[in-house]
Amino acid sequence: MNPKYAHLYDKDIPAEISVGLALHLDPDTLEKEGGTYTCTAHLRVTDQHFFVCISVNGDLSRWLPLYTEDGLGRTKITPAEKQGHPKWAAGSSYWHKDQIWEVCSNAVYLAAGRAHDKSRKGSRNTVAAASVPNV
C-alpha cells in the first residue's frame, strides 16, 4: 500500500467481516491477493463493485459481486433491504449465483481501500439478514 493513500484503508474491516456486510471492493486486488471465483475469467467482474458477504469460515469469506442493472439470472436486492452509506443504500442491486468469490480478510481489507469504500466502523453497509443470498 502506498503510504500516500493510507487514509483510504480501514484497519477495522478484517475484524468486522460478517454475513450481510457489503463493501465496495476492487476485484483485481482480490484476485492479486489470492482470491478465487467460481465463474470463468472472462465473465468475472472487472471493475470496482459492491460485494456482499454470504459466509465466513475463519479467515476466509465468500462474497457475491453486486450489479446496478438487472440481467439474465440476476436476483434483486431492494433499497429497503439495505442500510449504510447513501452510495450503497439508495439504489437496487442485483446478484448472480454463478459468481462467488472466496478471499482472505487481508484481501478484503486491501480491496476495500483500493476501491475507496466509504463505510466505517459503526456505520457499515449491510444487507438485511433475511435477504442475504443463500448460495
N, C-alpha and C positions, 0 to 999 in steps of 0.2 A: 504494500500500500504506500502510495506517495504521501509523505507527511503533510504536504500542502493541502490534501483533501481529507485529512484525519477527522475533521469535524463532521464529515458525512457518514462516518461509520459509528453505529450504535452498539457499544460494547455489551449492552443488556440483552441483545437479541438471542444469543445462544441459550441463555437460561430461560427464555420466555417462549421457546418454540413449543407449540401445543396444537392439538387438533382444533381447527377453525381459525387459526391465525392466518391473516392474509398480508403478504408483504410484496412490495414492488421489487422484483429481482431481475438480475441480468443473467440470461441462460448461458451465455458464453462463459461467464465466470463460474457458474455452477458446473459446467462441463470441464472447464480447465482444472477445477478443484476436485475432480473425480466423480462428479455426479453422473448418473446414468438415467436413461429414459427408455420407455417401452416401445416407442414408435421408431420408424426408420429415420435416419439422419435428415433426409430431405423434407420430412414432414414436421420436424420439431420446431417450436417457436424459435425465432432468430433475433427478435428484438426484445427490449425490456418489457415485461408484462407483470401484472399482478398474478401471484400464485397463492393458492390456499393449501394449508397443511391438512392432510387427510389421515395421517397416522404418524406415531412416534414410537421408536423402539431403540432405547438407549440414545446413542449419539446420531443414529440415522433417522431420517424422517422422509415421508413421501408427500409429494406436492403435485397439484394439478395447475397448469397454467390457465389463466382466465382470459377470455376474449371479450371485446366490446361489441362484437357483432354476432348475430345468430348465424348458424351454418349447419350443414348436414351432420347429424349425430350429436349436436351440441345441446346441453341442458342449461336452462336459465336459472340464475340466482337473482332475485329481485332486490331493489334497494331496501325494501322492508326487512330483508334477511341480513343486511349488512350494517355494521357500525364502524365509525372511525373517521379518518381524515376525509374532508369533502371530495377530494380527487377520487377516493376509493368508494365512498358511500353513496354518491349522487346517482350513479347510473346502474343499469343492469349489467351483469356479467354472465358469461357462458363458459361451460367446461365441456371437455370431451373425454370419455372414458379410456380412449386408446393412447393417451399421452400422460404417463405418470412418471414423475422424476423421483429418484431416491438420492439423497445427498446427506452429507455430514453437517453438523451445526456450524463449523467454521466456514464451509462453503456458503451457507445461507447468510451468515454474517457478512462475508466479503461481497456476495452478490447483491445484498440489500444496500450496502454502501455504494457500490458501483452504480446502482440504479437510482440512487438518491431517494430511498424510501423515506417517507415523511412521518410515519408513525413513530411514537416514542413511548417509553415506559409509562404506564398509567392511561395511555390513550391509543392502544394498538388497534389496527384494523382487524375486524373479525367477521366471520360468518356465523350466524346462529347455529347452535349445536345440531338442531333438528334438520338443518339444511346443508350440513357438510356432506359432500358426496361419499357414498359408501361403495368404493370400488377397490 
